[in-house]
Amino acid sequence: MLRTPLPQIPRYARDDGLAERGFQQSLTISKRKRRSSRGCRLSSGFSLTPTLSRWERGVWDSHLVRRSAVRLAIIGTGKMATGLARGWLKASHDVTFGSRDPAGRRDFLIKEVGPGVSVETHAAALDSAECVVLALPYAEVEQFSARHAALLRGRVVMDITNPFDALPDNRTSGPEVTARAIGDGARVVAAFKTNFSGILARPVDAAGTVRDVFYCGDDVPAKAVVRGLIEELGFRAVDCGPLLAARVLDGMVPLMVEMDRRLGGPGRTRRAHWKFETP
Ligand SMILES: NC(=O)c1ccc[n+]([C@@H]2O[C@H](COP(=O)([O-])OP(=O)(O)OC[C@H]3O[C@@H](n4cnc5c(N)ncnc54)[C@H](OP(=O)(O)O)[C@@H]3O)[C@@H](O)[C@H]2O)c1
């Protein structure tokens, strides 16, 4: 059992307000219910019940209402980026990769992901995005976020990067560093940190269990977008609370890699996953 200490997490106080008021229950993300005369119609059919406050609805309205797909910018063109893009393109989202070398990566991406891919410079990909996925090496993320802060502010930023030993345990986390680099208006949600790239196309394991994707963040509407995107790939989205919880998720990654190496049979399976169970 994971015993990473959690002293800095004050019982998820930062989003307790909404959680305690039943926000999680009242927020409906449903592909079936694309339009509701009482609720808001959102991108990809994500819908909100009218129990949300005016402010919460306002955030949604300004970003995602009346669109048929989420415009995603995936920064990086590696294993995670291509794995996620395949699923989201299948779910009819609009995906643009941001690359250091768009022309040089185009043929590779067409072969890996499909003929419909679009690849741009970082700035061009960010410019039209509603949701940005940071799929870069961790060492590049802080600088990238600071350099593009103006384009990242206000957008949902899904940080999937893993610092491993680049940060001190439990005193900060990759996504908190990203949020600080973006500054005021950052809407960072950590997700997919504890999922190997090899399982992105396999949301259900060999035993028939739906794999979990842990996510956390402080911006509740941004988390709802991320949750919808996770569920559309076929995974169970597990809300781990505020961004502070990313300190623990960061620590779960090297442990997962080590346990996969020790317990996964000959070599690494790269198919291991964390599962949260309630009795
Ligand atoms: N692999 C996994 O199983 C896994 C699981 C969970 C999370 N993660 C995290 O997800 C992130 C991406 O992992 P990955 O396995 O997809 O890595 P990857 O295959 O190495 O791809 C990283 C991509 O980032 C871009 N990149 C590389 N060096 C860069 C630099 N110096 N500056 C800017 N961009 C650069 C490249 O795209 P361009 O050349 O097109 O710019 C590259 O394709 C990492 O932070 C990793 O910790 C990985």
The ligand as an SDF file (V2000), in Angstrom:
LIG
                    3D

 48 52  0  0  0  0  0  0  0  0999 V2000
    5.6020    7.5410  -21.6690 N   0  0  0  0  0  0  0  0  0  0  0  0
    4.7680    7.3160  -20.6800 C   0  0  0  0  0  0  0  0  0  0  0  0
    4.3520    6.1520  -20.4140 O   0  0  0  0  0  0  0  0  0  0  0  0
    4.2520    8.4640  -19.8520 C   0  0  0  0  0  0  0  0  0  0  0  0
    3.1850    8.2670  -18.9930 C   0  0  0  0  0  0  0  0  0  0  0  0
    2.6470    9.3380  -18.2640 C   0  0  0  0  0  0  0  0  0  0  0  0
    3.2260   10.5930  -18.3950 C   0  0  0  0  0  0  0  0  0  0  0  0
    4.3080   10.7680  -19.2050 N   0  0  0  0  0  0  0  0  0  0  0  0
    4.8950   12.1100  -19.3080 C   0  0  0  0  0  0  0  0  0  0  0  0
    4.4410   12.6820  -20.5250 O   0  0  0  0  0  0  0  0  0  0  0  0
    5.4700   13.5070  -21.0920 C   0  0  0  0  0  0  0  0  0  0  0  0
    5.7260   13.0280  -22.5120 C   0  0  0  0  0  0  0  0  0  0  0  0
    6.1660   11.6920  -22.4570 O   0  0  0  0  0  0  0  0  0  0  0  0
    6.3920   10.8330  -23.7800 P   0  0  0  0  0  0  0  0  0  0  0  0
    6.6870    9.4560  -23.3410 O   0  0  0  0  0  0  0  0  0  0  0  0
    5.3170   11.0890  -24.7560 O   0  0  0  0  0  0  0  0  0  0  0  0
    7.7680   11.5050  -24.2990 O   0  0  0  0  0  0  0  0  0  0  0  0
    8.4040   11.4410  -25.7480 P   0  0  0  0  0  0  0  0  0  0  0  0
    7.8840   10.2780  -26.5100 O   0  0  0  0  0  0  0  0  0  0  0  0
    9.8710   11.5860  -25.5620 O   0  0  0  0  0  0  0  0  0  0  0  0
    7.8350   12.7760  -26.4550 O   0  0  0  0  0  0  0  0  0  0  0  0
    8.1030   14.0520  -25.9480 C   0  0  0  0  0  0  0  0  0  0  0  0
    7.8500   15.0770  -27.0600 C   0  0  0  0  0  0  0  0  0  0  0  0
    8.1980   16.3690  -26.5570 O   0  0  0  0  0  0  0  0  0  0  0  0
    8.8670   17.1340  -27.5560 C   0  0  0  0  0  0  0  0  0  0  0  0
   10.2070   17.5030  -27.0370 N   0  0  0  0  0  0  0  0  0  0  0  0
   11.2720   16.6920  -26.8110 C   0  0  0  0  0  0  0  0  0  0  0  0
   12.3120   17.3850  -26.3400 N   0  0  0  0  0  0  0  0  0  0  0  0
   11.9050   18.6620  -26.2590 C   0  0  0  0  0  0  0  0  0  0  0  0
   12.5310   19.8780  -25.8690 C   0  0  0  0  0  0  0  0  0  0  0  0
   13.8020   19.8960  -25.4540 N   0  0  0  0  0  0  0  0  0  0  0  0
   11.8140   21.0070  -25.9130 N   0  0  0  0  0  0  0  0  0  0  0  0
   10.5240   21.0160  -26.3450 C   0  0  0  0  0  0  0  0  0  0  0  0
    9.8870   19.8860  -26.7670 N   0  0  0  0  0  0  0  0  0  0  0  0
   10.5690   18.7520  -26.7200 C   0  0  0  0  0  0  0  0  0  0  0  0
    9.0220   16.2690  -28.7840 C   0  0  0  0  0  0  0  0  0  0  0  0
    8.0900   16.7070  -29.7730 O   0  0  0  0  0  0  0  0  0  0  0  0
    8.5990   17.6470  -30.9870 P   0  0  0  0  0  0  0  0  0  0  0  0
    9.9230   17.0830  -31.4280 O   0  0  0  0  0  0  0  0  0  0  0  0
    7.5540   17.4890  -32.0440 O   0  0  0  0  0  0  0  0  0  0  0  0
    8.7040   19.0330  -30.4550 O   0  0  0  0  0  0  0  0  0  0  0  0
    8.7170   14.8700  -28.2810 C   0  0  0  0  0  0  0  0  0  0  0  0
    8.0620   14.0930  -29.2510 O   0  0  0  0  0  0  0  0  0  0  0  0
    6.6950   13.3700  -20.1790 C   0  0  0  0  0  0  0  0  0  0  0  0
    6.7750   14.4820  -19.3450 O   0  0  0  0  0  0  0  0  0  0  0  0
    6.4150   12.1070  -19.3710 C   0  0  0  0  0  0  0  0  0  0  0  0
    6.9650   12.1830  -18.0790 O   0  0  0  0  0  0  0  0  0  0  0  0
    4.8310    9.7420  -19.9570 C   0  0  0  0  0  0  0  0  0  0  0  0
  1  2  1  0
  2  3  2  0
  2  4  1  0
  4  5  1  0
  4 48  2  0
  5  6  2  0
  6  7  1  0
  7  8  2  0
  8  9  1  0
  8 48  1  0
  9 10  1  0
  9 46  1  0
 10 11  1  0
 11 12  1  0
 11 44  1  0
 12 13  1  0
 13 14  1  0
 14 15  2  0
 14 16  1  0
 14 17  1  0
 17 18  1  0
 18 19  2  0
 18 20  1  0
 18 21  1  0
 21 22  1  0
 22 23  1  0
 23 24  1  0
 23 42  1  0
 24 25  1  0
 25 26  1  0
 25 36  1  0
 26 27  1  0
 26 35  1  0
 27 28  2  0
 28 29  1  0
 29 30  1  0
 29 35  2  0
 30 31  1  0
 30 32  2  0
 32 33  1  0
 33 34  2  0
 34 35  1  0
 36 37  1  0
 36 42  1  0
 37 38  1  0
 38 39  2  0
 38 40  1  0
 38 41  1  0
 42 43  1  0
 44 45  1  0
 44 46  1  0
 46 47  1  0
M  CHG  2   8   1  16  -1
M  END
$$$$
